[in-house]
Amino acid sequence: MNLKEDYIPEGTLMRINSYTVRCQGIIEMNCLLVQKGDQIGTDQWYYFYDTIEGFEYEEGFQFDLDVKITEVANPAEDASSKKYNLIRLLRKF
């Protein structure tokens, strides 16, 4: 499946890398590496400090996801201003 040509997303297309990296949020943690939209398939990966409700990460596999991203009204000071929900797992490879 070619994500950019074969699938019409309901939300935002995201690719999750096959490994995590140590990162510093409020505490030291493991972050997913992600690509979104036009970044998918490039060498650019970004730290993802949040979780995606409905998605279970499994190390060693990349995932292509359709994700609903919504703004959170009045988030807590140490919380994200966005909420991520899995719409559909498109590919695990």
C-alpha positions in Angstrom: 0.0 0.0 0.0 1.4 3.4 -1.0 0.1 5.6 1.8 0.3 8.8 -0.1 -1.6 7.5 -3.2 -3.7 4.5 -2.1 -5.3 5.5 1.1 -7.5 8.5 1.9 -7.0 9.2 5.7 -9.8 10.2 8.0 -7.2 11.8 10.3 -3.4 12.3 10.0 -1.1 9.7 8.6 1.7 8.8 11.0 4.6 6.4 10.7 6.1 5.0 13.9 9.8 3.8 13.8 10.9 0.3 14.9 12.8 1.5 17.9 12.5 4.1 20.7 15.0 6.6 22.0 15.8 8.0 25.4 14.4 11.5 25.7 13.7 14.1 28.3 10.2 15.3 28.9 9.0 16.1 32.4 11.0 13.0 33.3 13.5 10.9 31.4 11.6 8.4 29.3 11.5 6.4 26.0 10.1 8.3 23.1 8.7 6.9 19.9 10.2 8.3 16.7 7.5 9.4 14.2 6.9 10.9 10.8 3.7 12.7 9.8 2.1 13.5 6.5 4.7 14.6 3.9 7.6 13.6 6.2 6.7 9.9 5.7 9.4 8.1 3.8 12.1 10.7 4.4 15.1 10.6 6.8 13.4 13.0 9.2 12.2 11.4 12.5 10.8 13.4 15.4 10.5 12.5 19.1 6.9 11.8 20.1 6.3 12.4 23.9 2.6 11.5 23.9 0.6 8.3 23.6 -1.8 7.2 20.9 -4.9 5.8 22.5 -5.8 2.4 21.0 -2.3 1.8 19.6 0.1 -0.8 21.1 3.8 -0.3 20.1 5.9 -3.4 19.4 9.6 -2.9 19.1 11.2 -4.2 15.9 8.3 -3.2 13.7 7.4 0.1 11.9 3.7 1.0 11.8 1.7 3.2 9.5 -1.3 4.7 11.3 -4.3 6.9 10.6 -4.6 9.0 13.8 -7.2 11.5 14.9 -5.5 14.5 16.6 -7.7 16.8 18.7 -6.9 19.9 20.7 -7.3 19.6 24.4 -9.0 22.6 26.0 -7.2 23.9 29.1 -4.6 21.1 29.4 -2.8 20.7 32.7 0.5 22.6 32.9 2.6 19.4 32.3 0.2 17.8 29.8 0.0 17.9 26.1 -2.3 20.2 24.3 -3.2 17.5 21.8 -4.9 14.1 22.2 -4.1 11.3 19.8 -6.5 8.4 19.0 -5.9 5.5 16.6 -8.4 5.4 13.8 -6.9 2.6 11.9 -3.7 0.5 11.8 -2.7 0.6 8.1 0.4 -1.5 8.1 2.9 -3.2 10.4 6.2 -4.1 8.7 
